[in-house]
Amino acid sequence: MTLYPTPLVAFFAGLVLCLSVAPGMSQPAGTPTVAQPMAIGGPFHLVDQDSRAFTNQDLRGRPFLVFFGYTHCPDVCPTTLFEVSEILRSLGPDADRLGALFITVDPERDTPERLKEYLSSFDPHLRGLIGDLASIKDVARGYRVYFKKAAAEGGEYTMDHSALVYLMDKEGRFVAPFNIKRTPEAAATDLRKYF
């Protein structure tokens, strides 16, 4: 899988812009109002690995992590899901208070059955979500996720995609990209602040 830095750079540039707009700043009278950067996240209507409808409302009242990937991913996706699983394990019983989503960017191959089989290798709190391509594009756009099909040998393909883990609060608002490159215990301690 090839990760292109340009979408990631664009994401962080937008994040810096978003964070640099100080709330409550006053402008002189007559100054045109500047549109604020759009939020990350938003409503979605997908299907989980058990073929049940799943929406953002199902997470209301719980913070959650979101990662976009696909089951045929050779490296980044399984590594990230393993690291998230270790964090969930470190949370112990508190893992029930957190949502953890794996949203496919490859609905052509990732059926609910395929997601269920794939996720059986990771923590059971992880929920796989799928939808038709239009639905996946809508959710990806809301999270500022880049993905694109890339041809591979033998008529196969891979998916180039962003590889951030998003931390969302209890109201579904974006908090920050979540750092999973630390000890699971440190990450779990950080997550408990959002319960």
N, C-alpha and C positions, 0 to 999 in steps of 0.2 A: 504494500500500500504506500502510495506517495502522498505526503502531506505538503501542501503548498503554503509557504509562509504568508503570502499576500492576504488571504482571508483572515488569518490570525492577527496580522498586523492591523488590518482594518478594524477588527473587533476591538482590539485593545485601544486603538486610537479613538474609537467611538466611546469606549468605556471611560477613557481619560476625559473626553469632552463632557460626558454625562456627569462625572464626578466633579468636574471643575466648575460647573454652574452652581454658584452658591445660592442656597435658598434664601429668600427674603431680600435679595439685592434690589435696591430701588434704582429706577432709571429716571432721568430727568423727564419732566412733563413734555409730551409731544414726541417722545422717542418711540419709534415703532416697536411693538413687542416681538421678540424673537421666539420662534417656535422651539419648544424644549425637545431634546432628544427622546425618541420613543423608548418605552420600557422593553426589557428583555423578558420573554415568557409569553403568557397569555392563554386564553382558553383553547382547549383541544377536545376532540371526540375521536377516540381510537378504539382498538380492540386489543385485549390482553392475550397472553399465551394460552388461556383457557377458553378463548373465543367469546369472552364476555365483554360487553361495552365498558369502556373506561374513559372517564373525562377528568379534567383538572379539578372538578368539584369533589371527586372521590378522595382527593388529598387535602381538602379543606381542614384546617386545624392542625396540620402536621407539617413540619419542614420536610423538604425532600431534595434528593439529588437527582440530576438528570444527565444521562450520557447518551449521545447518538453514535451508532455504529452499525455493524452487521455481522451475521453469524459466520460468514466465510472469511472474515478478516483474519489474516495470519498472525498479527502481532499486537498492535495497539489495543484492540478491543478486548481480547482475552486477558491481557495484562491489566488493563484498567478495571475490568470486572472482578478479577482476582483481588486487586487492591481494595476495591469497594467492599468486597466480601469480607476481607480481613478487618476492615473498619466496622462493619456490621457485627462481626463476631466479637470485636472488642467492646461494643456497646452492650453486649449481654441482653438482658430483658428489655433495655431501653431501645433496642433495635425495632421493637414494635411501635415506637413513637415516631419513627422516621419512614418516609417513603423513599424508594430507590427505583428509578426508572431506566430501562435500556430501550431506547426508541430506535427501531431499525431505519436505515436509509436505503435499504434494499428490499422493498416490498415485492419485487419480482420473484425473489427466491425465498424470502423469509416469511413462511406461513406461520400461523399460530403454533402448529405442531412442531415445526422446525425450531421456533423460539423456545418452546417448552423443553424440547430435548437439549438444546444448547445451554439453557439456563440451569438445567439439572446439575451441571458441574460447579455451580456457584451458590452463594448463600440464597436460601429460599425466600428471603425478603425481597430479592430483586424481581421486579415485574417487567416483562417484555411487552412492548406495545408495537402495534402495526396498524396500517390503514392503507387505503389506495394511495397511489403516487401523489395525487393532488392534495390529499390530507397530510401526507408526510411533508410535502413542500410547504404547506401552510404552517405546520408546527415548526419546521426548521427555520422558516423566515422569522417567526416570532422569537426564536432563540438565537438568531443571527448565525445559524449553522450553515456552513458550506458543505455541499456534497455533489459529486459528479461521477458518473460511470466512466471507467477507463478500460479500454480494450487490453486484453492479456493474450498470452499464447493459446493456441488451440481453440480459438473462438470463444474463450471464456472472458470474464471481465472481473475487475475489482472495483471498489468504490473509494475514491479519494474523498476524505471528509475531515471536518474539524474534530479535534480530540479533546475538548474541554469537558470537565465535570462541573455542572452548574449547581450552586446551592440556592435554593428558593426557601423563603420563609413560610410561616403558617398560613399566610394569606396568598401565597403563590407569587410573591414579589421576589425579584432577583436580589440576592445578597451580594454574591461575588463568585468568581471561578473558585472551585473548592480544591485546595491543595491536598492531593493524595500521596505526594512524594515525601512523606514523613512517617513516623511510626504510627501504626494503627491506633495506639493508645492516645497519642497526641491529637490525631484527627477526631477520635471519638470524644475527647474532652472538649474540643472546639465545637462539635455538633451539639453537645448537650446545652450549650448557651442558647440555642434556638428553640428548645422544647417549650 
